[in-house]
């Protein structure tokens, strides 16, 4: 009875695959930067500018694993 009053919830999105830091430091021309690697597919990024510790802890989405298929 109660279910008839509430609309169904939309399906949840798939979780993103994240790359994590392999090296970090100060790079001339970029400032604070880090390299990232995906544990699932092994994709490695070039030096990427980071905004702080939050970017390092969170990581970045892997472009190969998160491609729309």
Backbone as CSV, one residue per row, in Angstrom:
resi,resn,N_x,N_y,N_z,CA_x,CA_y,CA_z,C_x,C_y,C_z
1,UNK,0.818,-1.182,0.000,0.000,0.000,0.000,0.871,1.257,0.000
2,UNK,1.877,1.297,0.856,2.745,2.464,0.931,3.603,2.595,-0.324
3,UNK,3.997,1.463,-0.914,4.830,1.481,-2.117,4.098,2.123,-3.292
4,UNK,2.794,2.041,-3.310,2.030,2.628,-4.407,2.068,4.152,-4.355
5,UNK,2.316,4.731,-3.186,2.346,6.182,-3.041,3.700,6.788,-3.398
6,UNK,4.767,6.008,-3.265,6.120,6.512,-3.508,6.605,6.077,-4.891
7,UNK,7.171,6.992,-5.678,7.706,6.595,-6.982,8.973,5.753,-6.782
8,UNK,9.289,4.867,-7.725,10.493,4.039,-7.581,11.754,4.905,-7.686
9,UNK,12.793,4.497,-6.970,14.065,5.225,-7.026,14.779,4.909,-8.334
10,UNK,15.488,5.883,-8.912,16.248,5.602,-10.130,17.431,4.679,-9.803
11,UNK,17.930,3.934,-10.776,19.056,3.040,-10.512,20.313,3.832,-10.161
12,UNK,21.135,3.252,-9.297,22.381,3.911,-8.885,23.402,3.863,-10.007
13,UNK,24.241,4.878,-10.055,25.316,4.913,-11.040,26.408,3.929,-10.635
14,UNK,27.158,3.431,-11.631,28.275,2.541,-11.334,29.352,3.328,-10.601
15,UNK,30.052,2.711,-9.645,31.142,3.420,-8.984,32.302,3.662,-9.956
16,UNK,32.945,4.806,-9.799,34.078,5.143,-10.664,35.327,4.394,-10.207
17,UNK,36.171,4.029,-11.162,37.475,3.449,-10.861,38.448,4.614,-10.747
18,UNK,39.162,4.702,-9.621,40.036,5.835,-9.360,41.516,5.452,-9.488
19,UNK,42.313,6.395,-9.991,43.771,6.244,-10.027,44.320,6.865,-8.747
20,UNK,45.418,6.306,-8.240,46.004,6.802,-7.006,47.448,7.227,-7.229
21,UNK,47.973,8.047,-6.334,49.291,8.676,-6.474,50.410,7.650,-6.453
22,UNK,51.368,7.816,-7.384,52.591,7.017,-7.368,53.805,7.874,-7.055
23,UNK,53.743,9.168,-7.368,54.849,10.084,-7.080,54.278,11.491,-6.997
24,UNK,54.887,12.325,-6.193,54.405,13.692,-6.058,55.521,14.625,-5.640
25,UNK,55.311,15.912,-5.878,56.301,16.901,-5.493,56.065,18.212,-6.221
26,UNK,57.109,19.041,-6.236,57.040,20.336,-6.907,57.704,20.211,-8.268
27,UNK,56.993,20.609,-9.336,57.503,20.530,-10.699,57.548,21.944,-11.253
28,UNK,58.709,22.331,-11.830,58.827,23.663,-12.430,57.783,23.838,-13.524
29,UNK,57.069,24.939,-13.484,56.040,25.230,-14.472,54.659,24.742,-14.074
30,UNK,54.579,23.749,-13.204,53.285,23.239,-12.761,52.992,23.584,-11.310
31,UNK,54.015,23.656,-10.502,53.804,23.837,-9.062,53.667,22.471,-8.415
32,UNK,52.743,22.341,-7.463,52.510,21.052,-6.825,51.891,20.106,-7.843
33,UNK,52.505,18.934,-8.029,52.035,18.000,-9.040,52.255,16.568,-8.567
34,UNK,51.590,15.642,-9.231,51.724,14.226,-8.896,51.466,13.384,-10.135
35,UNK,51.958,12.151,-10.115,51.625,11.170,-11.135,50.672,10.164,-10.512
36,UNK,49.771,9.635,-11.324,48.744,8.716,-10.836,48.775,7.432,-11.644
37,UNK,48.382,6.317,-10.998,48.333,5.015,-11.662,47.063,4.281,-11.253
38,UNK,46.451,3.614,-12.230,45.249,2.825,-11.975,45.668,1.412,-11.563
39,UNK,45.138,0.938,-10.447,45.459,-0.407,-9.982,44.781,-1.480,-10.823
40,UNK,43.696,-1.149,-11.497,42.948,-2.142,-12.269,43.586,-2.388,-13.639
41,UNK,43.806,-1.320,-14.418,44.300,-1.515,-15.786,45.773,-1.155,-15.959
42,UNK,46.373,-0.470,-14.990,47.784,-0.122,-15.075,48.072,1.187,-15.794
43,UNK,47.038,1.932,-16.188,47.229,3.212,-16.881,47.956,4.196,-15.959
44,UNK,48.987,4.865,-16.495,49.729,5.862,-15.725,49.563,7.227,-16.368
45,UNK,49.363,8.254,-15.521,49.205,9.614,-16.028,50.552,10.325,-16.050
46,UNK,50.610,11.406,-16.815,51.772,12.287,-16.771,51.666,13.124,-15.505
47,UNK,52.608,14.021,-15.305,52.545,14.907,-14.143,51.295,15.771,-14.251
48,UNK,50.494,15.751,-13.210,49.226,16.467,-13.165,49.259,17.452,-12.013
49,UNK,48.839,18.681,-12.284,48.792,19.691,-11.230,47.721,19.311,-10.227
50,UNK,48.053,19.415,-8.936,47.096,19.107,-7.878,46.827,20.349,-7.053
51,UNK,45.654,20.401,-6.438,45.253,21.554,-5.641,45.515,21.365,-4.157
52,UNK,45.964,20.206,-3.762,46.252,19.986,-2.357,46.118,18.525,-1.975
53,UNK,46.109,18.294,-0.678,46.069,16.941,-0.148,44.767,16.231,-0.523
54,UNK,43.675,16.960,-0.670,42.399,16.346,-1.011,42.475,15.620,-2.345
55,UNK,43.101,16.220,-3.351,43.250,15.562,-4.652,44.083,14.293,-4.529
56,UNK,45.106,14.335,-3.698,45.975,13.173,-3.528,45.218,12.032,-2.859
57,UNK,44.467,12.318,-1.845,43.728,11.272,-1.129,42.584,10.707,-1.950
58,UNK,41.883,11.563,-2.663,40.724,11.133,-3.438,41.160,10.394,-4.702
59,UNK,42.191,10.890,-5.363,42.619,10.323,-6.635,41.843,10.955,-7.784
60,UNK,42.085,10.447,-8.985,41.400,10.937,-10.164,40.766,9.761,-10.897
61,UNK,39.638,9.963,-11.578,39.012,8.864,-12.328,39.922,8.376,-13.455
62,UNK,40.002,7.073,-13.615,40.810,6.487,-14.678,40.088,6.681,-16.012
63,UNK,40.749,7.304,-17.013,40.068,7.547,-18.292,39.785,6.259,-19.067
64,UNK,40.607,5.215,-18.903,40.392,3.967,-19.642,39.291,3.113,-19.014
65,UNK,39.325,2.964,-17.696,38.337,2.103,-17.016,36.948,2.735,-16.987
66,UNK,36.864,4.055,-17.036,35.579,4.738,-16.926,35.024,5.198,-18.276
67,UNK,35.557,4.670,-19.372,35.037,5.030,-20.692,33.595,4.571,-20.828
68,UNK,32.800,5.389,-21.474,31.405,4.991,-21.742,31.414,3.930,-22.827
69,UNK,30.784,2.821,-22.541,30.783,1.739,-23.540,29.422,1.597,-24.168
